[in-house]
Amino acid sequence: MAGLAAVRGPGVIVTIHDNPKLPPYETDPDVISDYLVHDTDILPVVNELFSSGAEAISVNKERLIATSSIRCVGATVLINSVHVQSPFLIRAIGDPDVLEGTLKMRGGAAEDLFLLDMITVTKVKDMVVPAYTGSTLLKFARPAEATEKGRVRLR
């Protein structure tokens, strides 16, 4: 559950890639940006997968855990503080039919990506999602004290 071990099982492989329809003569950076994958494209897809029952998810071999972040930095996306680029290969372990159906539903998180030919979803019977390999050290959090009845004291 913590994501510190590789896991295997059925699920979906979602590929999100830059829009192939970028006009070759386009030079306006704002227009070009609209054809590229951003964190705001990846994060809703990942959230949709988690909310539909995915038990383990990785993006370009970076396992997502409770402290993971997905954010744009220049021309790349940082996932777990690792620079990754398009295409983004998302592996999600869970019920393949449910995961695929959630992503393909009308009005869902991936609808615009499908309309722009920027996403594919493939159901798989067995795959591996790698373990998280980043730091798990905490600076501020520490175990809470329990009372005699096993409840945690809140201060």
C-alpha positions as CSV (number, residue, x, y, z in Angstrom):
1,M,0.0,0.0,0.0
2,A,2.9,2.4,0.6
3,G,4.3,1.8,-2.8
4,L,7.7,0.7,-1.6
5,A,7.5,-2.7,-3.4
6,A,6.9,-3.5,-7.1
7,V,3.5,-5.0,-7.7
8,R,1.9,-6.9,-10.6
9,G,-1.6,-7.5,-11.8
10,P,-4.2,-6.5,-14.5
11,G,-5.0,-3.0,-15.4
12,V,-4.5,-0.4,-18.1
13,I,-1.6,1.3,-19.8
14,V,-2.5,4.9,-20.7
15,T,-0.2,6.8,-23.1
16,I,-0.5,10.5,-23.2
17,H,1.5,12.2,-25.9
18,D,1.9,15.6,-27.6
19,N,-0.7,16.4,-30.2
20,P,0.4,15.2,-33.6
21,K,-1.6,17.9,-35.4
22,L,0.7,20.8,-34.6
23,P,1.1,22.8,-37.8
24,P,4.7,22.6,-38.9
25,Y,4.7,26.4,-39.7
26,E,3.5,27.4,-36.2
27,T,5.9,29.7,-34.3
28,D,3.7,31.3,-31.6
29,P,4.8,29.8,-28.2
30,D,1.3,30.1,-26.8
31,V,-0.2,28.1,-29.6
32,I,2.6,25.5,-29.5
33,S,2.0,25.1,-25.8
34,D,-1.6,24.1,-26.4
35,Y,-0.3,21.1,-28.4
36,L,2.0,19.8,-25.7
37,V,1.2,17.6,-22.7
38,H,1.3,19.5,-19.3
39,D,0.9,18.5,-15.7
40,T,-2.7,19.7,-16.0
41,D,-3.3,16.9,-18.5
42,I,-1.6,14.1,-16.5
43,L,-2.9,14.9,-13.0
44,P,-6.6,14.6,-13.7
45,V,-6.1,11.3,-15.5
46,V,-4.1,9.9,-12.6
47,N,-6.7,11.2,-10.1
48,E,-9.5,9.6,-12.2
49,L,-7.6,6.3,-12.1
50,F,-7.1,6.4,-8.4
51,S,-10.8,7.4,-7.8
52,S,-12.0,4.5,-9.9
53,G,-10.1,1.9,-7.9
54,A,-6.5,1.8,-9.2
55,E,-4.3,0.2,-6.5
56,A,-0.9,1.2,-7.9
57,I,0.1,3.8,-10.5
58,S,3.3,4.8,-12.2
59,V,4.1,7.5,-14.7
60,N,7.2,6.8,-16.9
61,K,8.4,4.3,-14.3
62,E,7.9,6.7,-11.4
63,R,5.6,5.1,-8.8
64,L,3.1,7.5,-7.3
65,I,2.7,7.5,-3.5
66,A,1.1,9.8,-1.0
67,T,3.8,12.4,-1.3
68,S,4.2,12.3,-5.0
69,S,3.9,15.5,-7.1
70,I,3.2,16.1,-10.8
71,R,4.1,19.6,-12.0
72,C,5.4,21.3,-15.1
73,V,8.9,22.8,-15.1
74,G,9.8,24.4,-18.4
75,A,9.5,21.9,-21.3
76,T,9.4,18.8,-18.9
77,V,7.2,17.5,-16.2
78,L,8.5,16.7,-12.8
79,I,7.2,13.5,-11.2
80,N,8.7,12.7,-7.8
81,S,11.3,15.4,-8.6
82,V,12.4,13.4,-11.7
83,H,12.2,15.2,-15.1
84,V,10.1,13.2,-17.6
85,Q,9.0,14.0,-21.1
86,S,6.3,13.0,-23.5
87,P,5.1,10.4,-24.2
88,F,3.9,9.7,-20.7
89,L,3.3,6.0,-20.0
90,I,0.8,5.6,-17.1
91,R,0.5,2.0,-15.7
92,A,-2.5,1.5,-13.4
93,I,-3.3,-1.8,-11.7
94,G,-7.0,-2.4,-11.1
95,D,-10.0,-3.7,-12.9
96,P,-9.2,-3.1,-16.5
97,D,-12.8,-2.6,-17.6
98,V,-13.6,-0.1,-14.8
99,L,-10.4,1.9,-15.4
100,E,-10.9,2.1,-19.1
101,G,-14.5,2.9,-18.8
102,T,-13.8,5.7,-16.3
103,L,-11.3,7.3,-18.7
104,K,-13.6,7.0,-21.7
105,M,-16.7,8.3,-20.1
106,R,-18.3,11.4,-21.6
107,G,-17.3,14.5,-19.6
108,G,-14.5,12.7,-17.9
109,A,-11.0,13.8,-17.1
110,A,-9.6,12.5,-20.4
111,E,-12.4,13.6,-22.8
112,D,-10.4,16.5,-24.3
113,L,-7.3,14.3,-24.7
114,F,-9.3,11.8,-26.7
115,L,-10.8,14.6,-28.8
116,L,-7.3,15.9,-29.6
117,D,-5.8,12.4,-30.3
118,M,-3.4,12.8,-27.4
119,I,-4.3,9.6,-25.4
120,T,-4.6,5.9,-25.8
121,V,-5.8,3.3,-23.3
122,T,-4.9,-0.4,-23.5
123,K,-6.3,-3.0,-21.2
124,V,-3.7,-5.6,-20.1
125,K,-4.0,-8.9,-18.2
126,D,-0.7,-8.6,-16.3
127,M,1.9,-5.9,-15.9
128,V,4.3,-4.6,-13.3
129,V,4.2,-1.3,-11.6
130,P,7.7,-0.5,-10.1
131,A,8.4,0.4,-6.5
132,Y,8.9,4.0,-5.4
133,T,12.6,4.7,-5.1
134,G,12.7,8.2,-3.8
135,S,13.3,9.4,-0.2
136,T,10.8,8.5,2.5
137,L,12.5,10.5,5.2
138,L,10.2,12.9,7.1
139,K,11.4,16.2,8.5
140,F,8.4,17.3,10.6
141,A,6.0,14.3,11.0
142,R,6.5,11.8,13.8
143,P,4.3,9.1,15.3
144,A,1.5,10.4,17.4
145,E,1.1,9.4,21.0
146,A,-1.7,7.0,21.8
147,T,-3.8,7.1,25.0
148,E,-4.5,4.1,27.2
149,K,-7.7,3.4,25.1
150,G,-5.6,3.4,21.8
151,R,-6.9,6.8,20.7
152,V,-4.5,9.4,19.3
153,R,-4.1,12.6,21.3
154,L,-4.8,15.7,19.3
155,R,-3.2,18.9,20.4
